[in-house]
Amino acid sequence: MTTIRQLLACRVLTGLGSRHDIPAEVERLDSRRVLLVSTPSAGATADELAQALGGRVVARFDRPAVHTPVAVTAQAMEQVRQTSADAVVAIGGGSAIGLAKAVSARSGMPQIAVPTTYAGSEVTGVLGETEDGVKTTRRDPALAPGTVVYDAELTVSMPAGLTRISGLNALAHAVEALWAPDATALTDAMATEAFDLFLRHLPGVLADPADLAGRERLQSAGWLAGLCLAQTRMGLHHQLAHALGGTFDLPHAELHAMLLPHVMAFNLPFAPATAARLVRVVGADPVDAVAEIAGGYDGPTTLEAFGVPRDGLREVAERVAAAPYPNPRTVDTDELTELLDTVWR
């Protein structure tokens, strides 16, 4: 049987200071009217780029929201209509890059993505959008940005807490790629390298946030993990994150960081090849290694701390069990409710 893989066509600029090449990329696209999307935390970088682009920036949108609500996208599209923007540049984490994808999907505009976290969505054709508390995910190579700029200098200002949970978010992409039913030698290699890079360099960067060499390694790991997300089908971890995040409006990276060790403990006994690979990387129990990193977060580490009602967990479990993503372990409502209850506590 023939297996087909769609690899994304994408220009990737890497290296310290590579953000300064963005005006040349805009020129290459022959764009004259740029919509600049940024998260508030990336405001200074967006200001710098706006100055470099000069009159080509015809609109700025600095209110992207987690899980890409369609109502927020409608606000950005109104700016596109008013200014006749012909390209979108996104600076920030997954919220900014997700909004740029949603805008591009509705307008056909080319995208330039400048990630400042390790979310990885910049190298995927995956877009998750939320409406009326329901998050819907779709895949299409046309959704992926045509140019990605990796400049580790833009990650130095990321606080330690965000660095930790952003790394764990990307780590989840790599772990799920390893037990995905459509994993290949290519995705196995990328996922294993991403896992290794995160486990080796995240502690050092947390100890010294100004460690640029370590930041570059983490950015490479995020890139690899994002490519895994683009090439494989997501499993239980991502499905739970989407269901919980869409239902209770929870922050994306924190939710991934919270769920990952629990889902790994739940799934790895049913994914022996993945477990063996991760043990070789870590030299110990991979669940313990990930749980140790996740446990160091100084923000919410349980669903209870997020204010999620305990009596709402079963409804989420029912929805997930009714239409499960591919997963090495078959799930039912009772098992999922028990798993979510563990995360709640």
C-alpha positions in Angstrom: 0.0 0.0 0.0 1.3 3.4 -0.9 1.8 6.0 1.8 1.8 9.7 0.8 3.4 12.5 2.9 2.8 16.1 2.1 5.9 18.1 3.1 5.4 21.8 3.4 7.2 24.3 1.1 8.5 26.9 3.5 11.4 29.4 3.7 13.1 29.4 7.1 15.4 32.1 8.2 17.6 31.2 11.2 20.3 32.9 13.3 20.7 35.6 15.8 19.4 38.9 14.4 17.6 37.2 11.5 14.5 39.3 12.3 16.3 42.2 10.5 15.8 40.3 7.2 12.0 40.5 7.5 11.8 43.7 5.3 13.6 41.9 2.6 11.2 39.1 2.8 8.3 41.5 2.6 9.9 43.0 -0.5 10.3 39.5 -2.0 6.6 39.0 -1.6 6.1 42.2 -3.4 3.8 43.3 -0.6 3.0 47.0 -0.1 0.3 46.8 2.6 1.2 44.7 5.7 -1.1 43.7 8.5 1.2 43.3 11.6 -0.2 40.9 14.2 1.6 40.7 17.6 0.9 39.5 21.1 1.3 42.2 23.8 4.5 40.6 25.1 6.0 41.0 21.6 5.1 44.6 21.4 8.6 46.0 21.5 9.7 43.7 18.7 6.6 44.6 16.7 7.4 48.3 17.2 11.0 47.7 15.9 9.7 45.9 12.8 7.0 48.5 12.2 9.8 51.2 12.1 11.9 49.1 9.8 8.9 48.5 7.4 7.9 52.1 7.5 4.8 53.0 5.4 4.3 49.4 4.4 2.6 48.7 7.7 -1.0 49.8 7.1 -2.6 48.1 10.1 -1.6 46.6 13.4 -3.6 44.1 15.5 -2.4 43.4 19.0 -5.3 41.5 20.5 -4.9 37.9 19.3 -6.6 35.4 21.7 -5.8 31.9 22.8 -7.6 29.1 20.8 -8.2 31.6 17.9 -11.8 32.6 18.5 -13.6 33.3 15.2 -15.0 36.6 16.7 -11.4 37.9 17.1 -10.5 36.8 13.6 -13.6 38.8 12.4 -12.1 41.9 14.0 -8.8 41.4 12.3 -10.5 40.8 9.0 -12.3 44.1 9.3 -8.9 45.8 9.4 -7.9 43.9 6.3 -10.9 45.1 4.5 -10.5 48.7 5.6 -6.8 48.8 4.6 -6.6 46.4 1.7 -3.7 44.6 3.3 -1.9 42.2 1.0 0.3 40.3 3.5 0.3 39.4 7.2 3.3 39.3 9.5 2.8 37.6 12.9 5.1 38.1 15.9 4.6 36.2 19.1 3.4 32.9 20.3 0.7 30.5 19.1 -2.1 33.0 19.5 -0.6 35.5 17.1 0.5 32.9 14.6 -2.9 31.2 14.8 -4.7 34.4 14.1 -2.4 35.1 11.1 -3.3 31.6 9.7 -7.0 32.3 10.2 -6.7 35.7 8.4 -4.7 34.1 5.6 -7.3 31.3 5.2 -10.0 34.0 4.7 -8.1 36.4 2.5 -5.5 34.3 0.7 -2.7 36.7 1.9 0.8 35.3 2.3 2.2 35.0 5.8 5.5 35.6 7.6 5.7 34.0 11.0 8.1 35.2 13.7 7.7 32.9 16.7 8.8 34.2 20.1 7.9 30.9 21.9 8.4 27.2 21.2 4.8 26.5 20.1 5.8 25.1 16.7 2.5 26.0 14.9 4.5 28.2 12.6 5.7 25.2 10.6 2.3 23.4 10.4 -0.7 23.6 8.2 -2.8 23.1 11.4 -5.4 25.6 12.6 -7.6 25.3 15.6 -10.4 27.8 15.9 -13.0 28.3 18.7 -16.6 29.2 18.5 -19.3 28.9 21.1 -16.9 27.0 23.4 -16.1 24.3 20.8 -12.6 24.1 19.3 -12.4 22.7 15.7 -9.1 21.8 14.2 -8.4 21.5 10.5 -5.3 20.6 8.4 -4.4 22.1 5.0 -0.9 22.8 3.7 -2.2 26.2 2.5 -2.6 27.3 6.1 1.2 27.2 6.8 3.2 30.4 6.7 5.4 30.7 3.6 8.3 32.2 5.6 9.4 31.5 9.2 12.0 33.5 11.0 13.8 31.9 14.0 15.7 34.5 15.9 16.6 33.3 19.4 17.3 36.8 20.6 13.5 37.3 20.6 13.1 34.5 23.1 15.4 35.8 25.8 12.8 38.0 27.3 10.5 35.1 27.7 9.9 34.7 31.5 11.1 31.4 33.1 7.5 30.2 33.6 6.6 30.7 30.0 9.8 29.2 28.8 9.0 26.1 30.9 5.4 25.6 29.7 6.2 26.6 26.1 8.9 23.9 26.0 6.5 21.3 27.5 3.9 22.3 24.9 6.4 21.6 22.1 7.5 18.4 23.9 3.9 17.2 23.7 4.1 17.4 19.9 7.2 15.3 19.8 5.8 12.6 22.2 2.6 12.2 20.4 4.4 12.0 17.1 6.3 8.9 18.4 3.1 7.0 19.2 1.1 8.3 16.2 -0.3 5.6 13.8 1.3 7.4 10.8 4.7 7.9 12.3 7.6 7.4 9.9 11.4 7.1 10.3 11.6 10.8 9.5 9.1 11.8 12.3 10.7 9.4 14.7 14.1 11.0 14.2 12.8 14.5 14.5 10.7 13.7 17.6 13.5 12.0 19.3 15.9 14.8 18.6 13.4 17.4 19.8 12.8 15.4 23.0 16.5 15.1 23.6 17.2 18.8 23.0 14.4 19.9 25.3 15.4 17.6 28.2 19.1 18.6 27.9 18.8 22.3 27.4 15.6 23.4 29.1 17.0 23.2 32.7 20.0 25.2 31.7 17.9 28.0 30.1 15.6 28.1 33.1 18.7 28.6 35.3 20.1 31.2 33.0 17.4 32.8 30.8 20.1 34.8 28.9 21.8 31.6 27.7 21.5 32.4 23.9 23.2 29.1 22.9 20.7 27.2 24.9 17.9 29.3 23.6 18.9 28.5 20.0 18.9 24.8 20.9 15.4 25.1 22.3 14.2 27.0 19.3 15.6 24.2 17.1 13.7 21.7 19.2 10.5 23.6 18.8 11.0 23.7 15.1 11.5 19.9 15.0 8.5 19.3 17.2 6.4 21.6 15.0 7.4 19.6 12.0 6.3 16.4 13.8 2.9 18.0 14.5 2.6 18.8 10.8 3.4 15.3 9.7 1.5 13.1 12.1 -2.0 12.8 13.5 -2.6 14.0 17.0 -3.7 11.7 19.8 -5.3 11.8 23.2 -3.1 14.5 24.6 -4.0 17.0 22.0 -7.6 16.0 22.0 -7.9 16.5 25.7 -6.1 19.9 25.5 -8.5 21.0 22.7 -11.6 19.8 24.5 -10.7 21.3 27.9 -9.3 24.5 26.4 -12.3 25.1 24.2 -14.8 24.3 26.9 -13.3 26.2 29.8 -11.2 28.8 27.9 -7.9 27.6 29.5 -4.5 28.9 28.4 -3.0 26.6 25.8 0.6 26.1 26.9 -0.2 25.7 30.6 -2.8 23.1 29.8 -0.3 21.1 27.6 2.3 21.3 30.4 -0.2 20.1 33.0 -1.6 17.2 30.9 1.6 15.8 29.4 3.1 13.7 32.2 -0.4 12.3 33.0 -1.1 11.3 29.4 2.4 9.8 29.1 1.8 7.6 32.2 -1.6 6.6 30.7 -0.4 5.7 27.2 3.2 4.5 27.5 2.4 1.1 28.8 0.5 0.6 25.5 3.2 2.1 23.4 6.3 0.0 24.2 8.4 1.2 21.3 7.9 4.8 22.2 8.6 4.1 25.9 11.8 2.3 25.0 13.0 5.1 22.7 12.3 7.7 25.4 14.1 5.7 28.1 17.2 5.5 25.8 17.1 9.3 25.5 16.5 10.1 29.2 18.4 7.1 30.7 15.6 6.8 33.3 11.8 6.9 33.5 10.6 9.5 30.9 7.4 10.2 32.8 9.4 11.1 35.9 11.7 13.4 33.8 8.8 15.3 32.2 6.9 15.4 35.5 9.9 17.0 37.2 10.1 19.8 34.7 6.3 20.3 34.8 6.2 20.2 38.6 8.6 23.2 38.7 6.1 25.6 37.2 5.0 28.3 39.7 1.6 28.7 38.2 -1.5 26.5 38.1 -0.6 22.8 37.9 -4.0 21.2 38.4 -7.4 21.7 36.7 -8.8 22.6 40.1 -6.4 25.5 40.3 -7.7 26.7 36.9 -11.2 26.8 38.3 -12.5 23.9 36.2 -15.6 22.4 37.8 -15.0 18.8 38.8 -18.5 17.9 37.8 -17.8 19.1 34.2 -15.0 16.5 33.6 -17.3 13.6 32.7 -18.9 15.6 29.9 -15.5 16.3 28.4 -14.6 12.6 28.7 -17.8 11.6 27.0 -17.1 13.9 24.0 -13.6 12.6 23.7 -14.6 9.0 24.0 -17.4 9.4 21.5 -15.0 10.6 18.7 -11.4 9.6 19.8 -8.3 10.7 18.0 -5.9 7.9 17.1 -4.2 6.7 20.3 -2.2 3.7 21.3 -4.6 3.0 24.2 -8.3 2.5 23.5 -10.3 4.9 25.8 -13.7 4.9 27.4 -15.6 7.5 29.3 -14.8 6.0 32.8 -11.1 5.8 32.1 -10.9 9.3 30.8 -12.9 10.7 33.6 -10.5 9.0 36.1 -7.6 10.5 34.1 -9.0 14.0 34.1 -9.9 13.6 37.8 -6.2 12.9 38.5 -5.3 16.1 36.6 -8.0 18.0 38.4 -6.5 17.0 41.8 
